[in-house]
Amino acid sequence: MRKVLFVALAFAATSAFAFHCPKDMKAIDAALPKANLSAEQMAEVKKLRAEGEAYHKAGKHQEAVDSLGKAMKILGIAGN
């Protein structure tokens, strides 16, 4: 019974992250054109956003959330 519960909770957490990623990517994409960043910061945000999308597509949602969160922090926008 514990194993079933653990698997169910793990699946729920992974699913939650999976839905979180596209929202974060949209927020980053919306903020980029208005961002007042240095060229280095802009490059870093774009790199982190691309990494986040790649992680998301690979099913590595915690890594995606982490990368996207770093990009959002540089942009000064709040996560969902």
N, CA and C atoms as an extended XYZ file, in Angstrom:
240
Properties=species:S:1:pos:R:3:atomname:S:1:resname:S:1:resid:I:1 pbc="F F F"
N         0.817       -1.190        0.000 N   MET     1
C         0.000        0.000        0.000 CA  MET     1
C         0.868        1.263        0.000 C   MET     1
N         1.927        1.263        0.795 N   ARG     2
C         2.810        2.438        0.836 CA  ARG     2
C         3.447        2.711       -0.519 C   ARG     2
N         3.835        1.624       -1.183 N   LYS     3
C         4.483        1.777       -2.481 CA  LYS     3
C         3.531        2.419       -3.488 C   LYS     3
N         2.282        2.021       -3.472 N   VAL     4
C         1.286        2.588       -4.377 CA  VAL     4
C         1.090        4.074       -4.073 C   VAL     4
N         1.010        4.406       -2.809 N   LEU     5
C         0.854        5.799       -2.409 CA  LEU     5
C         2.057        6.624       -2.844 C   LEU     5
N         3.255        6.090       -2.644 N   PHE     6
C         4.471        6.789       -3.040 CA  PHE     6
C         4.485        7.039       -4.542 C   PHE     6
N         4.134        6.040       -5.320 N   VAL     7
C         4.124        6.172       -6.778 CA  VAL     7
C         3.082        7.217       -7.192 C   VAL     7
N         1.931        7.189       -6.551 N   ALA     8
C         0.880        8.155       -6.874 CA  ALA     8
C         1.333        9.577       -6.548 C   ALA     8
N         1.961        9.759       -5.407 N   LEU     9
C         2.451       11.089       -5.031 CA  LEU     9
C         3.563       11.552       -5.956 C   LEU     9
N         4.451       10.663       -6.324 N   ALA    10
C         5.543       11.013       -7.231 CA  ALA    10
C         4.982       11.424       -8.593 C   ALA    10
N         3.988       10.695       -9.065 N   PHE    11
C         3.366       11.029      -10.343 CA  PHE    11
C         2.681       12.382      -10.273 C   PHE    11
N         1.975       12.644       -9.181 N   ALA    12
C         1.279       13.923       -9.015 CA  ALA    12
C         2.273       15.078       -8.998 C   ALA    12
N         3.381       14.907       -8.300 N   ALA    13
C         4.395       15.957       -8.235 CA  ALA    13
C         5.001       16.204       -9.610 C   ALA    13
N         5.296       15.137      -10.338 N   THR    14
C         5.871       15.271      -11.674 CA  THR    14
C         4.881       15.955      -12.607 C   THR    14
N         3.616       15.590      -12.493 N   SER    15
C         2.594       16.209      -13.337 CA  SER    15
C         2.460       17.690      -13.027 C   SER    15
N         2.535       18.037      -11.756 N   ALA    16
C         2.442       19.448      -11.381 CA  ALA    16
C         3.592       20.239      -11.984 C   ALA    16
N         4.800       19.695      -11.923 N   PHE    17
C         5.945       20.370      -12.524 CA  PHE    17
C         5.771       20.483      -14.033 C   PHE    17
N         5.232       19.443      -14.659 N   ALA    18
C         5.062       19.429      -16.106 CA  ALA    18
C         4.163       20.571      -16.559 C   ALA    18
N         3.121       20.863      -15.793 N   PHE    19
C         2.217       21.944      -16.157 CA  PHE    19
C         2.788       23.310      -15.793 C   PHE    19
N         3.683       23.335      -14.851 N   HIS    20
C         4.306       24.575      -14.384 CA  HIS    20
C         5.255       25.132      -15.450 C   HIS    20
N         5.971       24.262      -16.113 N   CYS    21
C         7.000       24.673      -17.063 CA  CYS    21
C         6.479       25.557      -18.201 C   CYS    21
N         5.424       25.161      -18.905 N   PRO    22
C         4.943       26.009      -19.999 CA  PRO    22
C         4.514       27.400      -19.528 C   PRO    22
N         3.939       27.488      -18.344 N   LYS    23
C         3.547       28.801      -17.808 CA  LYS    23
C         4.779       29.668      -17.573 C   LYS    23
N         5.815       29.069      -17.019 N   ASP    24
C         7.053       29.812      -16.777 CA  ASP    24
C         7.697       30.249      -18.084 C   ASP    24
N         7.707       29.368      -19.085 N   MET    25
C         8.295       29.719      -20.378 CA  MET    25
C         7.537       30.883      -21.013 C   MET    25
N         6.200       30.866      -20.909 N   LYS    26
C         5.401       31.964      -21.462 CA  LYS    26
C         5.695       33.269      -20.729 C   LYS    26
N         5.842       33.189      -19.411 N   ALA    27
C         6.139       34.390      -18.628 CA  ALA    27
C         7.496       34.971      -19.022 C   ALA    27
N         8.470       34.106      -19.219 N   ILE    28
C         9.808       34.550      -19.636 CA  ILE    28
C         9.729       35.189      -21.022 C   ILE    28
N         9.042       34.508      -21.941 N   ASP    29
C         8.917       35.030      -23.305 CA  ASP    29
C         8.229       36.400      -23.325 C   ASP    29
N         7.242       36.584      -22.470 N   ALA    30
C         6.525       37.858      -22.413 CA  ALA    30
C         7.390       38.965      -21.816 C   ALA    30
N         8.245       38.617      -20.877 N   ALA    31
C         9.070       39.617      -20.193 CA  ALA    31
C        10.321       39.998      -20.981 C   ALA    31
N        10.819       39.115      -21.812 N   LEU    32
C        12.075       39.377      -22.533 CA  LEU    32
C        12.084       40.670      -23.341 C   LEU    32
N        11.063       40.948      -24.152 N   PRO    33
C        11.125       42.169      -24.970 CA  PRO    33
C        11.159       43.461      -24.151 C   PRO    33
N        10.620       43.415      -22.938 N   LYS    34
C        10.544       44.611      -22.093 CA  LYS    34
C        11.679       44.685      -21.075 C   LYS    34
N        12.500       43.647      -21.039 N   ALA    35
C        13.532       43.553      -20.008 CA  ALA    35
C        14.645       44.571      -20.224 C   ALA    35
N        15.095       45.152      -19.128 N   ASN    36
C        16.211       46.090      -19.157 CA  ASN    36
C        17.425       45.365      -18.571 C   ASN    36
N        18.042       44.531      -19.410 N   LEU    37
C        19.157       43.693      -18.966 CA  LEU    37
C        20.405       44.005      -19.774 C   LEU    37
N        21.537       43.676      -19.170 N   SER    38
C        22.790       43.769      -19.924 CA  SER    38
C        22.808       42.648      -20.964 C   SER    38
N        23.714       42.743      -21.890 N   ALA    39
C        23.838       41.704      -22.919 CA  ALA    39
C        24.156       40.356      -22.275 C   ALA    39
N        24.994       40.370      -21.238 N   GLU    40
C        25.334       39.125      -20.532 CA  GLU    40
C        24.114       38.521      -19.860 C   GLU    40
N        23.335       39.358      -19.190 N   GLN    41
C        22.133       38.870      -18.521 CA  GLN    41
C        21.129       38.325      -19.529 C   GLN    41
N        20.951       39.028      -20.629 N   MET    42
C        20.015       38.584      -21.668 CA  MET    42
C        20.441       37.234      -22.223 C   MET    42
N        21.727       37.071      -22.467 N   ALA    43
C        22.237       35.793      -22.971 CA  ALA    43
C        22.002       34.679      -21.949 C   ALA    43
N        22.218       34.984      -20.680 N   GLU    44
C        22.016       33.989      -19.626 CA  GLU    44
C        20.545       33.595      -19.522 C   GLU    44
N        19.653       34.569      -19.581 N   VAL    45
C        18.217       34.272      -19.521 CA  VAL    45
C        17.807       33.388      -20.692 C   VAL    45
N        18.271       33.723      -21.878 N   LYS    46
C        17.921       32.929      -23.062 CA  LYS    46
C        18.476       31.511      -22.959 C   LYS    46
N        19.691       31.381      -22.418 N   LYS    47
C        20.294       30.057      -22.238 CA  LYS    47
C        19.485       29.240      -21.229 C   LYS    47
N        19.147       29.855      -20.106 N   LEU    48
C        18.388       29.152      -19.073 CA  LEU    48
C        16.992       28.783      -19.559 C   LEU    48
N        16.384       29.650      -20.330 N   ARG    49
C        15.050       29.367      -20.872 CA  ARG    49
C        15.114       28.174      -21.821 C   ARG    49
N        16.129       28.154      -22.694 N   ALA    50
C        16.295       27.033      -23.626 CA  ALA    50
C        16.581       25.732      -22.881 C   ALA    50
N        17.424       25.807      -21.852 N   GLU    51
C        17.702       24.619      -21.034 CA  GLU    51
C        16.425       24.123      -20.368 C   GLU    51
N        15.649       25.052      -19.845 N   GLY    52
C        14.400       24.686      -19.185 CA  GLY    52
C        13.457       23.972      -20.123 C   GLY    52
N        13.338       24.467      -21.333 N   GLU    53
C        12.472       23.813      -22.310 CA  GLU    53
C        13.001       22.428      -22.670 C   GLU    53
N        14.303       22.309      -22.845 N   ALA    54
C        14.899       21.011      -23.170 CA  ALA    54
C        14.672       20.004      -22.038 C   ALA    54
N        14.881       20.450      -20.805 N   TYR    55
C        14.620       19.575      -19.660 CA  TYR    55
C        13.155       19.163      -19.619 C   TYR    55
N        12.268       20.106      -19.860 N   HIS    56
C        10.829       19.818      -19.845 CA  HIS    56
C        10.494       18.741      -20.877 C   HIS    56
N        10.996       18.915      -22.082 N   LYS    57
C        10.715       17.951      -23.149 CA  LYS    57
C        11.310       16.584      -22.844 C   LYS    57
N        12.404       16.556      -22.077 N   ALA    58
C        13.048       15.295      -21.710 CA  ALA    58
C        12.401       14.649      -20.486 C   ALA    58
N        11.399       15.317      -19.925 N   GLY    59
C        10.734       14.772      -18.749 CA  GLY    59
C        11.455       15.043      -17.446 C   GLY    59
N        12.457       15.905      -17.487 N   LYS    60
C        13.227       16.251      -16.279 CA  LYS    60
C        12.665       17.549      -15.721 C   LYS    60
N        11.497       17.441      -15.098 N   HIS    61
C        10.745       18.633      -14.745 CA  HIS    61
C        11.331       19.431      -13.582 C   HIS    61
N        11.954       18.775      -12.635 N   GLN    62
C        12.574       19.544      -11.556 CA  GLN    62
C        13.715       20.383      -12.094 C   GLN    62
N        14.509       19.813      -12.985 N   GLU    63
C        15.596       20.562      -13.600 CA  GLU    63
C        15.048       21.722      -14.431 C   GLU    63
N        13.928       21.467      -15.126 N   ALA    64
C        13.302       22.516      -15.922 CA  ALA    64
C        12.838       23.660      -15.029 C   ALA    64
N        12.163       23.319      -13.942 N   VAL    65
C        11.670       24.340      -13.009 CA  VAL    65
C        12.845       25.138      -12.448 C   VAL    65
N        13.922       24.462      -12.124 N   ASP    66
C        15.102       25.147      -11.579 CA  ASP    66
C        15.692       26.133      -12.594 C   ASP    66
N        15.884       25.692      -13.825 N   SER    67
C        16.457       26.564      -14.863 CA  SER    67
C        15.546       27.737      -15.160 C   SER    67
N        14.272       27.458      -15.310 N   LEU    68
C        13.324       28.530      -15.608 CA  LEU    68
C        13.226       29.505      -14.442 C   LEU    68
N        13.301       28.990      -13.233 N   GLY    69
C        13.263       29.853      -12.051 CA  GLY    69
C        14.446       30.802      -12.007 C   GLY    69
N        15.618       30.317      -12.389 N   LYS    70
C        16.805       31.185      -12.423 CA  LYS    70
C        16.618       32.300      -13.461 C   LYS    70
N        16.068       31.931      -14.616 N   ALA    71
C        15.826       32.932      -15.658 CA  ALA    71
C        14.823       33.971      -15.167 C   ALA    71
N        13.780       33.511      -14.503 N   MET    72
C        12.758       34.429      -13.993 CA  MET    72
C        13.329       35.350      -12.922 C   MET    72
N        14.227       34.837      -12.112 N   LYS    73
C        14.854       35.661      -11.076 CA  LYS    73
C        15.673       36.783      -11.720 C   LYS    73
N        16.429       36.466      -12.743 N   ILE    74
C        17.221       37.488      -13.436 CA  ILE    74
C        16.292       38.546      -14.038 C   ILE    74
N        15.158       38.098      -14.579 N   LEU    75
C        14.206       39.025      -15.172 CA  LEU    75
C        13.423       39.828      -14.138 C   LEU    75
N        13.455       39.338      -12.896 N   GLY    76
C        12.716       40.030      -11.831 CA  GLY    76
C        11.233       39.766      -11.863 C   GLY    76
N        10.848       38.576      -12.368 N   ILE    77
C         9.433       38.216      -12.384 CA  ILE    77
C         9.197       37.054      -11.440 C   ILE    77
N         8.007       37.022      -10.894 N   ALA    78
C         7.656       35.980       -9.921 CA  ALA    78
C         7.248       34.693      -10.627 C   ALA    78
N         7.564       33.584       -9.980 N   GLY    79
C         7.148       32.288      -10.487 CA  GLY    79
C         5.687       32.044      -10.207 C   GLY    79
N         5.114       31.082      -10.911 N   ASN    80
C         3.689       30.746      -10.721 CA  ASN    80
C         3.503       29.807       -9.578 C   ASN    80
